[in-house]
Amino acid sequence: MSDGYVRWYQESAATSVIAEQAEVFAAYGLRLVHPVRGAAVVLDVEGDDVLMDPEELCRLLGLRIASITMNWWFSADIDALRCRTPRAGRS
């Protein structure tokens, strides 16, 4: 079975919705910040984990200058959702 992915689109580049989406996911136990590492986890081009301050990740997502792949967590061992945000103008 292949890994599940979510491709994240937003209608307006003027407003980032990551904070609101994080609240919705949190209601279901899904977190952007890794519970042990205390940081958001994004993937580099080789698929390796890169720890990032969540506020910085939100800022970069709002700029929409590059695709960003990030993990969402149920627990320290379970990255339940891998989400890729396309850069502006690309799908």
CORHUUR-V252595 format. One record per residue. N is the residue number from 1. PSI is psi in whole degrees, 0 to 359 (NA if undefined). OMEGA is omega as a letter, one per 40 degrees, with the letter a starting at -180 (* if undefined). Layout:
# CORHUUR-V252595
n=[N:N]
psi=[PSI:PSI]
omega=[OMEGA:OMEGA]
This chain:
# CORHUUR-V252595
n=[1:2:3:4:5:6:7:8:9:10:11:12:13:14:15:16:17:18:19:20:21:22:23:24:25:26:27:28:29:30:31:32:33:34:35:36:37:38:39:40:41:42:43:44:45:46:47:48:49:50:51:52:53:54:55:56:57:58:59:60:61:62:63:64:65:66:67:68:69:70:71:72:73:74:75:76:77:78:79:80:81:82:83:84:85:86:87:88:89:90:91]
psi=[137:160:149:143:152:132:124:123:149:148:328:132:347:336:125:137:12:319:317:319:322:322:318:312:321:327:339:12:9:127:144:324:129:131:336:316:336:23:160:152:115:161:136:181:339:359:10:147:137:122:140:141:131:326:322:320:314:320:314:320:322:328:329:44:346:158:141:131:126:157:146:144:136:321:178:335:345:104:99:339:129:122:129:129:117:151:164:137:0:152:NA]
omega=[a:i:i:i:i:i:a:i:i:a:a:i:a:a:i:a:a:a:i:i:i:i:i:i:a:i:i:i:a:a:i:a:i:a:i:a:i:a:i:i:i:a:i:a:i:i:i:i:i:i:a:i:a:i:i:i:i:i:a:i:i:i:i:a:i:i:i:i:a:i:i:a:i:i:a:a:a:i:a:a:i:a:i:i:i:i:a:i:i:i:*]
